[in-house]
Amino acid sequence: MPESRQGFFFGVAAYGLWGLFPLYWPHLEPAGSVEILAHRILWSLITMGLILFLMRRVSQFRALVADRRTFWLLAGAAVVITFNWGTYIYGVNNGKVVETSLGYFINPLVTVLMGVFILGERLRNLQWVAMGIATLAVVVLAVDYGRPPWVALVLAFTFGTYGLIKKTANAGAVESLTLETCVVGPIAAAYLFWLGAQGTGNFTGHGADHMLWLGSAGIVTAIPLICFGAAAIRVSMVTLGLLQYLAPTIQFALGVLWFHEAMPPVRWVGFTLVWIALVIFTAEATTHRRRQLRLTVEASTAV
């Protein structure tokens, strides 16, 4: 099988699994959102540690720890992704699956916005149009919810910030995630130990199957990340960019069709505006990339 096709299937697997996450987190109840988050961090640390050894990347990990600039960048990434994970778990387990999908729909637009204000990048005309429509969509949804869609906004901005930090750190996926979980892992372990000492933890007391569900959080976190890493080196950024909409689309469908969350007419208008903004944004980005590649080829041919 050609590498590009392998990469496509790895990408579908990664984003498909992320899209199905809303079906997983409710199985970890009656543990609360913070306790589930702590389990996810702790078991991810253990899982990533094993993967690090199996892939023989311990020396790369040590080099990462020794690089003070990269270490502190990834420490910041660990804090940001912790808020992202916690918000997502809270949203799914509190009847806000549709709103969590909104967060990942608008994430690409938030990433572009951060590029403008943080990296000094300039938007092209159609990108401004997409941003304007997305802003209108958030206003419409805020009116519908009676509040700003905080869960969606926190998810979009934390994941956008996480991506920006990871891009700046430019470290390997396995080593960087292992380091991130090492940073917050001791806090998660201390919290779970404290819950156990207080007798309020939910790891035991609900049967062996519940313990397995909680213990599987590390594997559930690692598998899509490994698939994503395999896809990223095999397919173009355009393909990867299009695949990223698969996860929130599945989440949205689950929220409406499986969890039967309310979708009044005004909310449909808001989501439709978001989808229009994404179509404009994606089409413009794809066209611009092809134009730039053509100009590069023409320039090299002329030389």
Secondary structure per residue as TSV (DSSP state, phi and psi in degrees):
chain	resnum	aa	ss	phi	psi
A	1	M	-	360.0	131.8
A	2	P	-	-59.0	149.2
A	3	E	H	-61.3	-35.8
A	4	S	H	-63.2	-38.6
A	5	R	H	-70.4	-40.1
A	6	Q	H	-57.5	-45.9
A	7	G	H	-60.6	-39.6
A	8	F	H	-61.4	-45.9
A	9	F	H	-66.8	-37.1
A	10	F	H	-62.6	-40.7
A	11	G	H	-64.8	-43.5
A	12	V	H	-61.6	-40.9
A	13	A	H	-62.4	-45.3
A	14	A	H	-62.3	-55.6
A	15	Y	H	-71.6	-30.3
A	16	G	H	-64.5	-43.9
A	17	L	H	-65.5	-42.4
A	18	W	H	-60.4	-37.6
A	19	G	H	-66.0	-29.8
A	20	L	T	-86.3	-2.6
A	21	F	H	-52.3	-36.2
A	22	P	H	-58.5	-21.1
A	23	L	H	-80.2	-18.5
A	24	Y	H	-88.1	-50.3
A	25	W	G	-59.2	-36.5
A	26	P	G	-59.9	-23.9
A	27	H	G	-68.5	-15.8
A	28	L	G	-88.9	-7.3
A	29	E	T	-69.8	152.0
A	30	P	T	-84.5	8.7
A	31	A	S	-59.4	140.4
A	32	G	-	-77.7	174.2
A	33	S	H	-59.9	-42.4
A	34	V	H	-68.9	-40.0
A	35	E	H	-66.2	-41.4
A	36	I	H	-61.6	-42.9
A	37	L	H	-58.8	-44.7
A	38	A	H	-61.8	-41.8
A	39	H	H	-64.0	-41.6
A	40	R	H	-61.3	-42.8
A	41	I	H	-65.5	-49.3
A	42	L	H	-63.6	-47.3
A	43	W	H	-71.6	-27.9
A	44	S	H	-67.4	-38.4
A	45	L	H	-60.2	-47.0
A	46	I	H	-64.3	-44.9
A	47	T	H	-63.1	-47.3
A	48	M	H	-66.8	-33.0
A	49	G	H	-62.0	-43.2
A	50	L	H	-65.0	-42.9
A	51	I	H	-62.7	-39.5
A	52	L	H	-58.6	-44.4
A	53	F	H	-70.0	-42.7
A	54	L	H	-65.0	-34.4
A	55	M	T	-87.8	-0.3
A	56	R	T	55.4	51.2
A	57	R	-	-116.9	24.8
A	58	V	H	-64.9	-40.3
A	59	S	H	-64.4	-38.8
A	60	Q	H	-65.1	-36.6
A	61	F	H	-65.4	-43.0
A	62	R	H	-62.8	-39.2
A	63	A	H	-63.6	-36.3
A	64	L	H	-65.9	-43.4
A	65	V	H	-64.6	-37.1
A	66	A	H	-71.2	-24.9
A	67	D	-	-80.9	103.3
A	68	R	H	-61.7	-41.3
A	69	R	H	-62.0	-48.3
A	70	T	H	-66.3	-38.5
A	71	F	H	-58.2	-48.3
A	72	W	H	-71.1	-32.1
A	73	L	H	-62.3	-46.0
A	74	L	H	-71.8	-27.7
A	75	A	H	-64.3	-41.3
A	76	G	H	-64.2	-39.8
A	77	A	H	-61.7	-37.2
A	78	A	H	-62.3	-42.3
A	79	V	H	-64.7	-44.7
A	80	V	H	-64.6	-45.7
A	81	I	H	-70.0	-25.7
A	82	T	H	-63.7	-44.3
A	83	F	H	-64.1	-37.4
A	84	N	H	-64.7	-50.1
A	85	W	H	-60.1	-45.3
A	86	G	H	-62.2	-42.9
A	87	T	H	-65.0	-39.9
A	88	Y	H	-65.5	-45.4
A	89	I	H	-62.0	-43.1
A	90	Y	H	-59.5	-46.1
A	91	G	H	-61.4	-47.1
A	92	V	H	-64.2	-42.5
A	93	N	T	-84.8	3.4
A	94	N	T	-127.2	30.8
A	95	G	T	69.8	31.2
A	96	K	-	-123.6	38.5
A	97	V	H	-62.9	-42.2
A	98	V	H	-61.3	-40.5
A	99	E	H	-68.5	-34.5
A	100	T	H	-65.7	-36.4
A	101	S	H	-64.2	-37.0
A	102	L	H	-58.7	-39.9
A	103	G	H	-58.0	-41.5
A	104	Y	H	-84.0	-19.0
A	105	F	H	-69.0	-42.6
A	106	I	H	-87.4	-6.6
A	107	N	H	-55.1	-44.6
A	108	P	H	-59.3	-35.9
A	109	L	H	-71.3	-37.9
A	110	V	H	-64.3	-39.8
A	111	T	H	-59.8	-42.8
A	112	V	H	-63.6	-42.2
A	113	L	H	-61.1	-40.3
A	114	M	H	-66.1	-34.9
A	115	G	H	-61.6	-35.3
A	116	V	H	-70.2	-50.9
A	117	F	H	-83.1	-25.3
A	118	I	H	-102.4	-43.6
A	119	L	H	-97.5	-3.4
A	120	G	-	73.0	22.1
A	121	E	-	-75.2	159.0
A	122	R	-	-112.0	138.1
A	123	L	-	-86.0	143.5
A	124	R	-	-83.3	166.2
A	125	N	H	-55.5	-48.8
A	126	L	H	-67.3	-28.0
A	127	Q	H	-66.4	-38.7
A	128	W	H	-62.6	-40.9
A	129	V	H	-60.5	-46.2
A	130	A	H	-60.9	-42.1
A	131	M	H	-65.1	-39.0
A	132	G	H	-64.0	-43.5
A	133	I	H	-65.3	-40.1
A	134	A	H	-64.2	-40.7
A	135	T	H	-62.2	-43.9
A	136	L	H	-60.3	-39.3
A	137	A	H	-61.0	-43.7
A	138	V	H	-63.5	-38.8
A	139	V	H	-63.9	-45.4
A	140	V	H	-60.6	-44.1
A	141	L	H	-68.3	-34.4
A	142	A	H	-63.6	-39.8
A	143	V	H	-63.9	-42.6
A	144	D	H	-65.8	-46.9
A	145	Y	H	-72.8	-21.4
A	146	G	T	80.8	11.9
A	147	R	S	-166.3	160.4
A	148	P	-	-61.3	146.2
A	149	P	-	-73.5	75.9
A	150	W	H	-59.9	-41.8
A	151	V	H	-58.9	-47.0
A	152	A	H	-63.7	-43.5
A	153	L	H	-66.9	-41.4
A	154	V	H	-63.7	-43.9
A	155	L	H	-60.9	-45.4
A	156	A	H	-65.2	-46.0
A	157	F	H	-75.9	-35.4
A	158	T	H	-69.6	-40.7
A	159	F	H	-70.5	-35.0
A	160	G	H	-63.7	-42.8
A	161	T	H	-64.8	-41.1
A	162	Y	H	-60.1	-44.9
A	163	G	H	-62.9	-39.5
A	164	L	H	-64.3	-43.6
A	165	I	H	-65.2	-43.6
A	166	K	H	-64.1	-37.8
A	167	K	H	-64.8	-40.0
A	168	T	H	-67.7	-39.9
A	169	A	H	-69.8	-35.5
A	170	N	T	52.2	52.7
A	171	A	-	-114.6	159.5
A	172	G	-	-61.1	147.4
A	173	A	H	-61.5	-46.5
A	174	V	H	-67.7	-48.5
A	175	E	H	-64.5	-41.5
A	176	S	H	-68.2	-43.3
A	177	L	H	-66.7	-34.9
A	178	T	H	-62.8	-43.7
A	179	L	H	-64.7	-41.6
A	180	E	H	-61.1	-44.3
A	181	T	H	-70.4	-27.9
A	182	C	H	-65.5	-34.3
A	183	V	H	-68.2	-47.0
A	184	V	H	-97.7	-10.7
A	185	G	H	-57.5	-47.0
A	186	P	H	-59.8	-35.1
A	187	I	H	-67.2	-43.1
A	188	A	H	-62.4	-43.7
A	189	A	H	-63.5	-42.0
A	190	A	H	-63.1	-40.5
A	191	Y	H	-64.6	-44.1
A	192	L	H	-66.1	-37.6
A	193	F	H	-63.2	-41.1
A	194	W	H	-64.1	-41.9
A	195	L	H	-61.5	-41.9
A	196	G	H	-63.4	-41.0
A	197	A	H	-65.5	-33.0
A	198	Q	H	-80.5	-12.5
A	199	G	T	77.8	17.8
A	200	T	-	-110.1	2.9
A	201	G	-	-74.2	159.0
A	202	N	-	-118.3	15.3
A	203	F	S	-70.9	-39.4
A	204	T	S	-110.7	165.6
A	205	G	S	96.1	-3.6
A	206	H	S	-126.0	18.7
A	207	G	-	95.1	160.6
A	208	A	H	-65.6	-33.4
A	209	D	H	-64.6	-36.5
A	210	H	H	-68.4	-36.9
A	211	M	H	-62.3	-40.0
A	212	L	H	-66.6	-39.1
A	213	W	H	-59.9	-47.3
A	214	L	H	-65.6	-42.1
A	215	G	H	-67.1	-22.1
A	216	S	T	-79.5	-5.9
A	217	A	H	-58.6	-34.0
A	218	G	H	-67.4	-44.0
A	219	I	H	-66.1	-41.7
A	220	V	H	-61.2	-34.2
A	221	T	H	-74.3	-41.4
A	222	A	H	-74.8	-41.1
A	223	I	H	-58.6	-51.4
A	224	P	H	-64.6	-31.6
A	225	L	H	-66.2	-39.7
A	226	I	H	-66.1	-42.1
A	227	C	H	-62.3	-40.8
A	228	F	H	-62.7	-43.7
A	229	G	H	-61.3	-38.9
A	230	A	H	-68.1	-34.9
A	231	A	H	-71.9	-40.7
A	232	A	H	-59.5	-30.9
A	233	I	T	-92.9	-1.2
A	234	R	T	-116.7	-19.0
A	235	V	S	-122.0	164.3
A	236	S	-	-72.7	161.9
A	237	M	H	-65.3	-30.4
A	238	V	H	-63.7	-47.6
A	239	T	H	-61.9	-43.7
A	240	L	H	-63.7	-38.8
A	241	G	H	-64.2	-38.1
A	242	L	H	-71.9	-37.5
A	243	L	H	-64.7	-26.0
A	244	Q	T	-63.7	-19.6
A	245	Y	T	-79.7	-9.2
A	246	L	H	-64.7	-43.8
A	247	A	H	-61.9	-53.8
A	248	P	H	-66.6	-26.7
A	249	T	H	-65.6	-44.5
A	250	I	H	-64.2	-42.7
A	251	Q	H	-61.6	-42.9
A	252	F	H	-61.6	-45.6
A	253	A	H	-61.6	-40.9
A	254	L	I	-64.5	-42.4
A	255	G	I	-60.3	-41.1
A	256	V	I	-82.4	-46.9
A	257	L	I	-91.3	-32.2
A	258	W	I	-96.4	-47.9
A	259	F	S	-91.1	-6.9
A	260	H	-	54.5	44.1
A	261	E	-	-74.1	149.2
A	262	A	-	-67.2	138.0
A	263	M	-	-134.2	76.6
A	264	P	-	-64.4	163.6
A	265	P	H	-53.2	-42.2
A	266	V	H	-63.8	-36.1
A	267	R	H	-66.9	-37.8
A	268	W	H	-61.8	-38.5
A	269	V	H	-62.2	-45.6
A	270	G	H	-59.9	-46.4
A	271	F	H	-66.5	-37.3
A	272	T	H	-62.5	-40.0
A	273	L	H	-62.4	-40.2
A	274	V	H	-61.7	-44.7
A	275	W	H	-65.5	-37.1
A	276	I	H	-63.3	-43.7
A	277	A	H	-60.2	-40.8
A	278	L	H	-68.8	-37.6
A	279	V	H	-62.6	-46.6
A	280	I	H	-62.0	-47.0
A	281	F	H	-61.5	-47.4
A	282	T	H	-67.5	-44.2
A	283	A	H	-62.7	-42.0
A	284	E	H	-65.8	-43.3
A	285	A	H	-64.5	-41.4
A	286	T	H	-64.7	-45.7
A	287	T	H	-62.7	-42.3
A	288	H	H	-64.5	-41.4
A	289	R	H	-64.5	-42.9
A	290	R	H	-64.5	-38.8
A	291	R	H	-63.8	-43.0
A	292	Q	H	-64.7	-40.7
A	293	L	H	-64.3	-40.2
A	294	R	H	-64.4	-41.7
A	295	L	H	-64.5	-37.9
A	296	T	H	-64.8	-43.6
A	297	V	H	-64.1	-42.8
A	298	E	H	-64.1	-40.1
A	299	A	H	-65.3	-41.3
A	300	S	H	-69.8	-33.3
A	301	T	H	-68.5	-39.7
A	302	A	H	-63.7	-35.8
A	303	V	-	-70.4	360.0
